[in-house]
């Protein structure tokens, strides 16, 4: 079997260009910020002749991604190997302050996104663009692959009034863009106005899933351990807004979905009858070790993706949601706030991007009717994003 041609990352191209020479550099990164040889971008910048690594910034879960659960803030620290400050952008501030940016000639952002609107790394990036504009620091975003490709989009759009730290801009749940494409889109279409440079990848194609890039996979956050997780994540993450376990506390987060009152066999049979593309629902009973329903047996399904090109994660999750709720409407509940710094709106609504999906489910609309309601929004988004795409 011929190995895939390797994609060359934006970070590799930036460092090879020599354009950081003579500059004091801040870097936004985490453990997934590695090159093809597992060399971390912080190490690469620190070892580059004539370049001064002056500050490190970490997103949610921390620069070292050692904070397991979500919504746990991380503290500022110091990097013991290099003696530079490590600033948390998931702390009392989500935007870099003047003090954090003081003395920097440039802020480099090298983060691995997962292709879903609610993944907070893209809003840490947007907040860095805002902070850097305010304080006069140029930004470089080095591009990385969207692990689930750049062709397919899916799910409802975020509507005005439902902005939060899991959704700042009107994009669909599965957006089909790379992090540098999103940087251009956010910066220009939504008037952030930072001094932004993006460094493209070489060899990446929109049809690629991550394994086709020839690059090593390092989990970007503790509950996204594999590329398989990213494939189901844009839909299964909606269960964070309910009392249904999304599989946190198991070895297959976001692939296992269920609750103590769910009849697994009956649920799987109902879901198989949908004949959804590229997926099989296997009845399971699982026991989370932490988070929702810890140490309780949960009936549910494992989402087995049979064909990634055909699989539609958001439609799959909505079908699961409709059928689990139908089994026991009394036991099922929407999660109450607070959630990700939002203290008023329901967590499910800010995840879905509006109250519309929740209201459709509560009204008993068939899952397929819900799917079709997104189509017109997708056409508009394709047109809006087109000028900011870097790869054809």
C-alpha positions, 0 to 999 in steps of 0.5 A, spaced: 500 500 500 502 506 497 503 511 503 499 518 502 503 524 500 505 528 506 501 535 507 506 540 509 503 544 515 503 552 515 508 552 521 513 548 517 513 553 512 513 559 516 519 557 520 523 555 514 521 561 511 526 565 516 520 571 517 520 570 524 528 572 525 529 578 529 522 578 532 520 576 539 514 571 538 508 569 542 505 562 540 498 560 541 498 552 541 497 546 545 500 538 545 497 537 538 501 543 535 506 538 532 510 537 525 510 531 521 516 528 526 512 530 532 517 536 533 512 541 537 512 548 534 514 551 541 520 547 541 521 549 533 521 556 535 525 556 541 531 553 537 530 557 531 536 562 530 535 569 531 528 568 534 526 569 541 520 565 544 517 571 549 510 568 551 506 561 550 498 562 550 494 556 551 486 554 549 481 551 553 484 544 557 490 548 557 497 549 554 499 542 556 491 539 555 492 536 562 485 538 564 480 532 563 473 535 563 470 541 560 469 548 563 475 547 568 479 554 567 486 553 567 491 557 571 497 562 568 504 559 569 511 559 567 514 554 562 520 551 566 524 549 560 524 555 557 523 560 562 517 564 559 510 565 561 505 561 559 498 565 559 491 561 559 486 564 555 481 559 558 481 563 565 479 570 568 480 572 560 479 569 554 482 574 550 490 576 551 491 583 555 495 588 553 500 586 559 500 579 556 502 582 549 507 587 551 513 586 547 511 581 542 513 583 535 508 577 532 503 572 535 503 566 532 497 561 532 498 554 531 492 550 533 488 543 531 481 544 530 476 539 529 471 542 524 465 543 528 462 550 530 462 549 537 470 547 538 472 553 542 479 553 539 477 557 533 474 563 538 480 563 542 483 565 535 478 570 534 479 573 541 486 573 539 485 577 533 481 582 537 486 583 542 492 583 537 488 589 533 487 593 540 494 592 542 497 593 535 500 586 535 500 582 528 498 575 528 500 569 523 495 563 523 499 557 521 494 552 517 492 545 519 488 540 516 480 540 517 480 532 520 473 531 517 475 534 510 473 541 507 467 539 502 461 537 506 457 542 511 452 540 515 447 542 521 443 548 523 446 555 523 448 560 529 443 565 529 443 572 532 442 573 539 445 566 540 452 568 540 457 565 546 464 562 547 461 556 543 459 560 537 461 567 535 459 567 528 453 565 523 456 558 521 453 551 521 455 546 526 460 542 521 463 548 517 468 545 512 473 550 513 480 550 515 482 554 521 486 559 517 480 560 512 476 561 518 481 566 521 480 570 514 473 569 514 472 572 521 477 577 521 474 580 514 467 578 514 465 580 521 470 586 521 475 584 527 480 588 523 487 585 525 493 585 522 493 578 519 497 573 515 495 566 514 500 561 512 497 555 508 499 548 507 502 545 501 498 538 499 492 539 502 485 537 498 478 539 501 476 531 500 482 529 505 480 526 512 486 526 516 489 520 515 490 521 508 495 527 510 500 523 512 501 527 518 501 524 526 494 525 530 495 528 536 489 529 540 487 536 541 483 535 547 482 530 552 476 527 549 477 527 542 482 522 542 482 519 535 480 521 528 474 517 529 472 522 534 472 528 530 468 524 525 462 524 529 463 530 534 459 535 530 453 532 531 454 528 538 456 534 541 449 536 542 448 531 547 452 536 552 446 540 552 442 534 555 442 529 560 444 524 556 451 521 556 455 523 550 460 518 552 465 522 556 468 518 562 469 512 557 474 510 552 469 512 546 467 519 547 462 522 542 461 515 539 457 512 545 451 515 547 445 513 552 442 514 559 440 509 564 433 509 562 434 507 555 432 501 552 438 499 547 435 494 543 429 498 542 433 504 540 438 501 535 432 498 531 428 504 531 435 508 528 436 502 523 430 503 520 432 511 518 437 508 513 441 513 514 447 513 510 454 511 512 452 509 519 450 503 523 447 503 530 449 498 535 446 497 541 450 497 547 450 498 555 456 502 558 458 505 564 461 512 564 467 513 570 466 520 570 461 526 568 454 524 567 451 518 570 458 516 572 458 509 575 451 507 572 449 502 567 447 506 561 443 503 555 444 506 548 448 506 541 455 506 539 455 510 532 459 506 527 461 510 521 461 505 515 463 510 510 465 517 512 464 520 505 456 519 506 456 519 513 452 525 516 454 527 523 449 532 525 443 528 522 445 522 525 445 525 532 438 529 531 435 522 529 438 519 536 436 525 540 429 524 537 428 517 539 431 517 545 427 523 548 421 519 545 422 513 549 422 517 555 420 524 555 419 525 562 426 522 564 429 526 558 431 533 560 435 539 557 441 541 561 440 547 565 445 553 565 451 555 566 455 552 560 461 555 557 460 562 560 453 563 558 448 563 564 442 565 561 440 561 555 440 553 555 446 550 553 443 546 548 440 552 544 447 555 544 450 549 542 445 548 536 446 556 535 438 557 536 432 555 540 429 552 533 432 545 533 430 544 541 423 547 539 422 542 533 424 536 537 419 538 542 414 539 537 415 532 535 417 534 528 420 528 524 427 528 524 427 528 516 423 534 516 428 537 521 434 535 516 431 539 510 430 545 514 437 547 514 438 546 506 437 553 504 442 556 510 447 551 507 446 554 500 447 561 503 453 559 507 457 556 501 456 563 497 459 567 504 465 563 505 467 562 498 472 568 498 475 566 504 477 559 502 484 557 500 484 550 497 480 548 491 
